[in-house]
Amino acid sequence: MDVHDAAGRRVFAGNGRANSVKTIAGVAPMRVYLGSASGVQLEINNRAVAIGPQFWAGDVARFEAGADGVLRRDSRVATPGPGAATPAAATPGAAIPGAHPSG
């Protein structure tokens, strides 16, 4: 997983473990890249957010996450990926800005 804040600063890079939670904070929108993203649950500002099919290419997801919990296509890449957030966390092997895992 790779996460950059609105200023383009990397706020997280690394892997997660199954059933783990990662919390990431930063200025939205945040650019998020999730490799091996199946099973990741995303929460932004304490609200569950679904990662829609438009953000997936195989088992990889790319998007910008807004503090409002809305995901958007990543404006810096041609492939899908939106939205950002503030404090966040994710489960099974990934972390997400303003995201929080649920279940």
C-alpha positions in Angstrom: 0.0 0.0 0.0 1.1 3.5 -0.8 -0.6 6.7 0.4 0.2 10.3 -0.4 -1.5 13.4 1.1 -2.8 16.5 -0.8 0.7 18.0 -0.9 2.1 14.8 -2.5 4.0 13.7 0.6 4.1 10.0 1.3 2.2 9.4 4.6 2.4 5.6 4.4 4.1 2.9 2.5 4.2 -0.7 3.4 2.2 -3.9 3.8 -0.4 -4.9 6.3 -1.3 -8.3 7.8 -4.5 -10.1 7.7 -7.0 -9.0 10.4 -4.8 -6.0 11.2 -5.8 -2.3 11.3 -3.8 0.6 9.9 -4.7 4.2 10.8 -3.4 7.0 8.6 -3.8 10.7 9.0 -3.1 13.4 6.5 -4.5 16.3 4.5 -7.2 15.2 2.0 -7.5 14.4 -0.7 -5.2 11.4 -0.3 -4.0 9.3 -3.2 -4.2 5.6 -2.4 -2.7 2.6 -4.1 -3.6 -0.8 -2.7 -1.9 -3.9 -4.0 -3.5 -7.2 -3.2 -6.5 -5.2 -2.0 -9.1 -7.9 -1.8 -10.5 -8.1 1.7 -9.6 -4.5 2.6 -12.3 -2.6 4.4 -12.1 1.2 4.3 -13.4 3.7 6.8 -13.0 7.4 6.4 -13.7 9.6 9.4 -15.6 6.8 11.1 -17.8 6.0 8.1 -17.6 2.8 6.1 -16.7 3.4 2.5 -17.0 0.9 -0.3 -14.2 0.7 -2.9 -16.3 0.5 -6.1 -15.4 -1.6 -9.1 -14.3 1.5 -11.1 -11.3 1.8 -8.9 -10.1 -1.8 -9.4 -7.7 -3.3 -12.0 -7.4 -7.0 -11.0 -6.5 -7.1 -7.3 -5.1 -3.5 -7.3 -7.1 -0.4 -6.3 -6.2 3.2 -7.0 -8.2 6.2 -5.9 -8.2 9.6 -4.2 -10.1 9.7 -0.9 -11.7 12.9 0.2 -12.3 13.8 3.9 -16.0 13.6 2.9 -15.7 9.9 2.3 -16.1 10.2 -1.4 -13.7 8.2 -3.6 -12.6 9.7 -6.9 -10.4 8.6 -9.8 -6.8 9.4 -9.0 -6.2 12.6 -11.1 -2.5 11.7 -11.4 -2.9 8.4 -13.2 -4.9 7.1 -16.1 -6.3 4.2 -14.2 -9.1 4.3 -11.7 -8.7 5.8 -8.3 -10.4 8.6 -6.3 -10.9 10.2 -2.9 -9.0 10.9 0.3 -9.5 11.3 3.9 -8.2 12.1 7.3 -7.4 9.6 10.1 -8.0 6.2 8.7 -7.4 2.5 8.9 -7.8 -0.6 6.9 -7.8 -4.4 7.4 -6.3 -7.4 5.6 -2.9 -6.1 4.6 -3.5 -2.5 3.8 -4.0 0.9 5.3 -5.9 3.9 4.1 -6.1 7.6 4.8 -9.0 8.5 6.8 -9.9 4.9 6.6 -10.8 2.5 9.4 -11.4 -1.2 9.1 -14.7 -2.8 9.9 -14.9 -6.5 10.4 
